[in-house]
Amino acid sequence: MATLIFRKRSSVYSITKKLTSISASPDADIRITTAGDTLCYIEKKDDSFHLETIKGKGISVNNRLVKHCRLEFGDVINTGNDHAVFLDSDVSGTSEPNKAFDIEPLIKDDEFRHTAKIILERLISETCADMGMVLLLEDGEPSILVGAEKDGMELLTGFSETIIKTVLLEKKPLISNNVLSDERFSPSKSVFALKIMATMVVPMLRENSIYGLVYLWNSSTVHPFSEDSLIPAKFYTWILSVLVENENLKHGINTTLKRYKTNQRLKVWH
C-alpha cells in the first residue's frame, strides 16, 4: 500500500483503491483546493502506481509538470500551495526495529548520512534553529548520525540526556523555549554546557517504536520554537524514519542473501 503525505496540513492519504481521484472537488478522494479545473487519478496497477491527468494542466512531480507518469516512492508531488511525498507504507508492518535494529551499517553508509544531513539542514533553515542533530537509537542508547548548524556557528557534539529521556518516555515531540528555567531540565549540567536556551525534539516514531530523534536547539530565545515549527519538523522526521526503516530492511535482506549464497557454495563444494 502507498501513502501520500502532505506537509503543511499534515494529512495522510492511503492509496488503496484502483483509481484514486485528485481534484478541487469535495467528492475527490484527495481534495486539493488550489487544483483549479485539474482532475487527476492515481491508478494502482499490480505493484506499480501511475499518475494520469484527465483534464486541466496537471500536477508537478519532482518539479516537472506531467500529464502521465509512473510514480516512484520518494517522489515529491507539488500541489500549488503545498507539496506531498509519495511513500511506501507497507514497510511499517514488516519489521520490528526495537528487537533487531543495527545502526552501525547506517552510520557507516556515506550516502544515507548525506541524505539525512540534507534533510536536517532544510529543517534547521525552516525552523530558524541554530543547530541540530539526527540521533539513532540502538538498545535504547542514542548515537549521533549527523549534525548541522547555521553558517559560522561551531557545532557542539553533545546532547542533553535529560531532554532525550523525557522524549523517549513520553513518545511525543517536546518544545521548551526557556530551558534554563524549565524545572525538568534546568538541573542538567549538559544544558549549561551546550548553551541550550530553546529546544525542539521530535521522535522518529513508527508503529509505537522509536528509531531515533531529531534534536534542534537555539543558543538564544530570539527565534522561539512554535507549533508552526512542529509542522515541518514532523514532516521531515517522518521521512527520516521511513528512510531508516527502509535501510534497515535492505541491510537485513542483503545479509540474508549473502548467507544463502554462502550456503549454496558450501553445498556445491561438498
Salt bridges, closest charged atoms under 4 A:
ASP29 OD1 - LYS17 NZ 2.94
GLU43 OE1 - LYS45 NZ 3.91
GLU52 OE1 - HIS68 ND1 3.64
GLU72 OE2 - ARG70 NE 3.51
ASP82 OD2 - ARG9 NE 3.90
GLU96 OE1 - LYS99 NZ 2.98
GLU104 OE2 - LYS108 NZ 2.67
GLU126 OE1 - ARG7 NH2 2.29
GLU126 OE2 - ARG122 NE 2.86
ASP130 OD1 - LYS150 NZ 3.87
ASP182 OD2 - ARG184 NH2 2.93
GLU245 OE1 - ARG206 NH2 2.76
GLU247 OE2 - LYS250 NZ 3.07
